[in-house]
C-alpha cells in the first residue's frame, strides 16, 4: 500500500487543508468569498473526518478541506481515502514529525484492499509524503500490517497450515533468520502432543514453526501466535454462523508475524524467538474427543471439556517450550475467546500480564500510538473453574462467566510463576470500516506492543529508530 504515497509533487498536487474545529473560523476569514460561500452552502463543519471538495472557477477540484474535530484522532487524516477522485494530493499545513508519519501511515492503510480474488480494483488517491514524515517507520509499519491483513483475509482454502507456515518461512528468510518446522507425526516424536491432537483430523498436517533471530547475547524475547487456519469446532461442531469468520482464527499468528517483522526490520537489540503452532481443527474419525485426556509437553494432563477450545491447547505446548529458555519477556497473541469480545467489544484486545510494569508500558504505548488495548485481570480465584476430577485441569471452565479470564489462567499454567508473561486476546477483524481501518482482517495492538518493546530494549525513541548493522544477525 506504499504506492498510495509518492514523493512527486510536480505539477503541484491538489491541496488538502486539515482543520481542527477551533481553527475553522479564522481560516475562513482568509479565504475568498467564493470558498466561504461554497463551504456555507454545503454545511461543512470541521468535525472528525468530514470532507468538503471545493471547485475552482473552472469547475475542476481546487482544494479539499478536511475536518479534524478537536484534533485528538489522527486517523482522521485517512478519511479522504475512497472519497476523492484519483490523483495526487498533499497536506497543505505543516505537521509535527510524529503526526506527519501517522498521517502517511493512516493514508496508506486506508488505501488497503484485499484484491486477491477481484478482477478489477479502484485506483486509490495518492498522497505526497508529508514533510517531516519518517519513511522507514511508515514503510515498516504498513508492510507489516498489510501482510498481516492479507493473511487473515485469505480464505482457509488458500491459507491452510502449509501456506501459513510458508508465509512464516518467507518472513524468516527476508530477515536472514533461522527457521525450523516440525510437521505431522514429527510433533509426537518431539513432544508436542496437544498441537498434534488438535490438528491430526485435518488432511493438512499440523505443524510448529520456530524462528530465531538476533544477537545471542541480547535479552530473550519470545512471541507465540495461535495459528488455527480454520476452526470447525471439532466434534463439538460450531453452528454455520459460528464458522463464518473462522478463517480469521489464525489472527494471533498473523499478529505475531507482523510484530516480528517490525522488530527485525527495526533491528531491536533482542534475541527473538517466534513460535507458531499451526493447525486446522477438523472433524474425522481420528479427531480428538470431548472427555479425552491429553498429556501436554509440560507433563500436565488436560481433560478435554470442549474440542472448540482448541486454541489454548495448541498454545500450551508452544508456551511450555518458550518458557523452557527463560526469556526476559514472553508474549502471545490469540483469537482465543468470544468472552473477551463480550467484555470489551471488537476493537479492544484484552491484555493479561503477570508484570504490572510491562502491562502499564504496553497500555500507555497503545494509547500513544492510537492502537489501544485494555487490561483484564489474571484473577487467581477463578483457577478453580478449570479443575478436573480425572486430570490436572480441564480445557474449559466449569462456569460460563469470565471465560476470557479462565482461558488466560489456563495458559498461565504453562508458564513459570516468575515469568514476565503477556497474553493478548484479539479479534483480528474489523467488523465495520473506519478511517484507515477497512472492514475485514486487522492487526490490532501490534503497533502499541512494538512501541513498548522498542522503549524497553532500546530506551525512548523517536517515531523511527535507526536500524543498526546487526539487524540481520542470526541467533
Buried (B, 14 or more C-beta within 10 A) or exposed (E): BBEBBBEEEEEEBBBBBBBBBEBBEEBBEEBEEEBEEBBEEBEBEBBBBBBBBBEEEEEEBBBBBBBBBEBEBBBBBBBBBBEBEEEBBBBBEEBEBBBBBBBBBBBBBBBBBBEEEEEEEEEBBBBBBBEBBBBBBBBBBBBBBBBBBBBBBBEBEEBBBBBBBBBBBEBBEEBEBEBEBBBBEBBBEBBBBBBBBBBBBBEBBBBBBBBBBBBEEBBBBBBBBBBBBBBBBBBBEBEEEBBEBBBBBBBBBBBBBBBBBBBBBBBBBBBBBBBBBBBBBBBEEEBBEBEBEBBBBBEBBBBBBBBBBBBBBBBBBBBBBBBEEEBBBBBBBBBBBEBBBEBBEBBBBBBBBBBEEBBEBBBBBBEBBBBBBBBBEBEEEBBEBBEBEEBBBBBBBEEEEBBBBBBBBBBBBBBBEEBBBBBBBBBBBBEEEBBBBBEBBBBBBBBBBBBBBBBBBBEEBEBBBEBEEEBBBEB
